[in-house]
Amino acid sequence: MCRIGKSQIKAIALINTGATGGNFINAVDAQRICEIENISPVELLKPRPIQGFDGTSAPPITHAIYPRLQV
């Protein structure tokens, strides 16, 4: 369970201590968090490319959110 402000949501997460450049979540969970916290995503000035551990590419990161989050 993740606590977001005064609310809790069930989230499946993979903690990757080797991740560089930030923490990443999928768009569906990000939208849920924005609705709960009544915040808006912030568009990045430049999309950030994403590459998996096996070298496969994924759609770039285009937005960031800044919720109060306690795991």
N, CA and C of each residue as an Amber inpcrd file, in Angstrom:
protein
   213
   0.8360000  -1.1840000   0.0000000   0.0000000   0.0000000   0.0000000
   0.8800000   1.2470000   0.0000000   0.4670000   2.2180000  -0.7430000
   1.1410000   3.5140000  -0.7570000   0.2150000   4.5340000  -0.1300000
   0.7560000   5.3660000   0.7110000  -0.0260000   6.4550000   1.2890000
   0.2720000   7.6950000   0.4740000  -0.7950000   8.3020000  -0.0250000
  -0.6920000   9.5200000  -0.8160000  -1.5170000  10.5610000  -0.0920000
  -0.8370000  11.4950000   0.5410000  -1.5550000  12.4430000   1.3810000
  -2.2680000  11.6840000   2.4790000  -3.5750000  11.8290000   2.5620000
  -4.3710000  11.1300000   3.5710000  -5.0060000   9.8620000   3.0200000
  -4.7910000   9.5730000   1.7440000  -5.3930000   8.4130000   1.1020000
  -4.3790000   7.2880000   0.9630000  -4.8790000   6.0880000   0.7240000
  -4.0400000   4.9450000   0.4360000  -4.5180000   4.3120000  -0.8590000
  -3.5710000   3.8690000  -1.6760000  -3.9290000   3.1190000  -2.8780000
  -3.0670000   1.8700000  -2.9350000  -3.6210000   0.8330000  -3.5220000
  -2.8570000  -0.3780000  -3.7440000  -2.0750000  -0.1920000  -5.0340000
  -0.7830000  -0.4320000  -4.9690000   0.0600000  -0.2710000  -6.1490000
   1.0500000  -1.4170000  -6.2180000   1.2370000  -1.9340000  -7.4040000
   2.2610000  -2.9350000  -7.6400000   3.4980000  -2.1750000  -8.1050000
   4.6010000  -2.3780000  -7.4270000   5.7950000  -1.6120000  -7.7430000
   7.0210000  -2.5060000  -7.7660000   7.9700000  -2.1360000  -8.5720000
   9.2570000  -2.7830000  -8.6240000  10.2690000  -1.7500000  -8.1730000
  10.9090000  -2.0160000  -7.0660000  11.9100000  -1.0870000  -6.5620000
  13.2300000  -1.4500000  -7.2170000  13.8280000  -0.4880000  -7.8840000
  15.0680000  -0.7160000  -8.6080000  16.1230000   0.2250000  -8.0670000
  16.9910000  -0.2770000  -7.2170000  18.0150000   0.5750000  -6.6330000
  19.0760000   0.9840000  -7.6420000  19.0470000   0.3720000  -8.8170000
  20.0010000   0.7350000  -9.8560000  19.4470000   1.7450000 -10.8490000
  18.1900000   2.1620000 -10.6710000  17.6000000   3.1260000 -11.5970000
  18.3160000   4.4650000 -11.4690000  18.5470000   5.0940000 -12.5870000
  19.1950000   6.4030000 -12.5650000  18.2490000   7.4440000 -13.1370000
  18.3380000   8.6350000 -12.6370000  17.5680000   9.7270000 -13.2040000
  16.1970000   9.9240000 -12.5980000  15.8280000   9.2000000 -11.5700000
  14.5380000   9.4330000 -10.9290000  13.7850000   8.1570000 -10.6500000
  12.5570000   8.3220000 -10.2410000  11.6570000   7.2100000  -9.9750000
  10.5580000   7.2600000 -11.0160000  10.1480000   6.1040000 -11.5050000
   9.2260000   6.0610000 -12.6200000   8.0040000   5.2290000 -12.2800000
   6.8290000   5.6860000 -12.7150000   5.5880000   4.9300000 -12.5690000
   4.8400000   5.0030000 -13.8950000   3.8790000   4.1230000 -14.0560000
   3.1360000   4.1360000 -15.3240000   2.1060000   5.2640000 -15.3310000
   1.6120000   5.5790000 -16.5170000   0.7040000   6.7130000 -16.7050000
  -0.6170000   6.5350000 -15.9640000  -1.1330000   5.3140000 -15.8880000
  -2.4150000   5.0740000 -15.2020000  -2.2820000   5.3880000 -13.7140000
  -1.2260000   4.8920000 -13.0740000  -1.0330000   5.1820000 -11.6470000
  -0.7360000   6.6640000 -11.4120000  -0.0030000   7.2820000 -12.3270000
   0.2790000   8.7130000 -12.1910000  -1.0160000   9.5230000 -12.2330000
  -1.9260000   9.1480000 -13.1330000  -3.2110000   9.8540000 -13.2260000
  -4.0180000   9.6730000 -11.9500000  -4.0420000   8.4570000 -11.4120000
  -4.7650000   8.1980000 -10.1550000  -4.2090000   9.0570000  -9.0230000
  -2.8900000   9.1530000  -8.9460000  -2.2590000   9.9600000  -7.9000000
  -2.6230000  11.4320000  -8.0780000  -2.6040000  11.9200000  -9.3110000
  -2.9640000  13.3200000  -9.5620000  -4.3980000  13.6070000  -9.1340000
  -5.3090000  12.6720000  -9.4130000  -6.7030000  12.8590000  -9.0140000
  -6.8510000  12.8680000  -7.4950000  -6.1800000  11.9500000  -6.8180000
  -6.2700000  11.8700000  -5.3540000  -5.6850000  13.1160000  -4.7000000
  -4.5290000  13.5420000  -5.1910000  -3.8210000  14.6780000  -4.5910000
  -4.2630000  16.0330000  -5.1370000  -5.1170000  16.0000000  -6.1650000
  -5.5600000  17.2350000  -6.8080000  -4.3630000  18.0570000  -7.2990000
  -3.4770000  17.3690000  -8.0160000  -2.3080000  18.0230000  -8.6010000
  -2.3280000  17.7710000 -10.1090000  -1.5210000  18.5100000 -10.8300000
  -1.4310000  18.3540000 -12.2790000  -0.0300000  17.9010000 -12.6640000
   0.0760000  17.0720000 -13.7110000   1.3990000  16.7050000 -14.2060000
   2.1050000  17.9290000 -14.7810000   3.4230000  17.9150000 -14.7190000
   4.2470000  18.9960000 -15.2580000   4.9420000  18.4650000 -16.5030000
   4.7430000  19.1410000 -17.6320000   5.3740000  18.7020000 -18.8710000
   6.8740000  18.9940000 -18.8240000   7.6720000  18.0060000 -19.1910000
   9.1190000  18.1970000 -19.2410000   9.4850000  19.0500000 -20.4480000
  10.5340000  19.8470000 -20.3260000  10.9830000  20.6670000 -21.4440000
  11.4570000  19.7940000 -22.5970000  12.0550000  18.6500000 -22.2660000
  12.5690000  17.7330000 -23.2780000  12.2150000  16.3120000 -22.8360000
  11.5390000  15.5340000 -23.6860000  11.2190000  14.1510000 -23.3120000
  12.4850000  13.3590000 -22.9950000  12.3640000  12.4700000 -22.0020000
  13.5100000  11.6480000 -21.5980000  13.3460000  10.2440000 -22.1580000
  14.3300000   9.7740000 -22.9300000  14.2310000   8.4250000 -23.4820000
  14.3350000   7.3710000 -22.3790000  13.6800000   6.2570000 -22.5890000
  13.6990000   5.1470000 -21.6370000  14.2110000   3.9110000 -22.3660000
  15.1020000   3.2070000 -21.7030000  15.6230000   1.9680000 -22.2620000
  15.6220000   0.9140000 -21.1710000  15.0650000  -0.2520000 -21.4800000
  15.0060000  -1.3440000 -20.5270000  16.3590000  -1.9880000 -20.2860000
  16.4310000  -2.8450000 -19.2890000  17.6810000  -3.5180000 -18.9510000
  18.2030000  -4.3620000 -20.1180000  17.2940000  -4.7900000 -20.9900000
  17.6870000  -5.6180000 -22.1260000  17.9100000  -4.8040000 -23.3980000
  17.8970000  -3.4910000 -23.2820000  18.1620000  -2.6270000 -24.4180000
  16.9430000  -2.2080000 -25.2180000  15.7680000  -2.7520000 -24.8950000
  14.5630000  -2.3570000 -25.6270000  14.1450000  -0.9400000 -25.2380000
  13.6230000  -0.2280000 -26.2040000  13.1720000   1.1430000 -25.9610000
  11.7050000   1.1500000 -25.5640000  11.3290000   2.1450000 -24.8170000
   9.9470000   2.3560000 -24.4130000   9.5880000   3.7970000 -24.7780000
   8.2980000   4.1180000 -24.7670000   7.9310000   5.5150000 -25.0310000
   8.6380000   6.4490000 -24.0490000   9.0470000   7.6250000 -24.4970000
   9.7810000   8.5390000 -23.6220000   8.9130000   9.0890000 -22.4850000
   9.5720000   9.5030000 -21.4320000   8.9080000  10.1800000 -20.3150000
   8.6670000  11.6190000 -20.7490000   7.4230000  12.0770000 -20.6670000
   7.0790000  13.4300000 -21.1250000   6.5900000  14.3420000 -20.0030000
   6.2040000  13.7380000 -18.8380000   5.6540000  14.5260000 -17.7440000
   6.2030000  14.0410000 -16.4110000   6.1640000  14.9030000 -15.4220000
   6.5670000  14.5610000 -14.0590000   5.4270000  14.9340000 -13.1180000
   5.3470000  14.2260000 -11.9860000   4.4080000  14.6160000 -10.9340000
   5.1920000  14.7080000  -9.6290000   4.7010000  15.5180000  -8.7270000
   5.3880000  15.7480000  -7.4670000   4.4060000  15.5810000  -6.2960000
   3.9590000  14.3370000  -6.0580000   3.0260000  14.1210000  -4.9490000
   3.7560000  13.9580000  -3.6290000   2.9960000  14.0790000  -2.5710000
   3.4900000  13.6890000  -1.2560000   3.2430000  12.2010000  -1.1590000
   4.2840000  11.4150000  -1.0690000   4.1510000   9.9610000  -1.1430000
   4.9290000   9.2920000  -0.0310000   4.2800000   8.3770000   0.6510000
   4.9460000   7.6040000   1.6990000   4.6740000   6.1260000   1.4020000
   5.7300000   5.3490000   1.2640000   5.5960000   3.9190000   0.9620000
   5.9760000   3.1270000   2.1870000
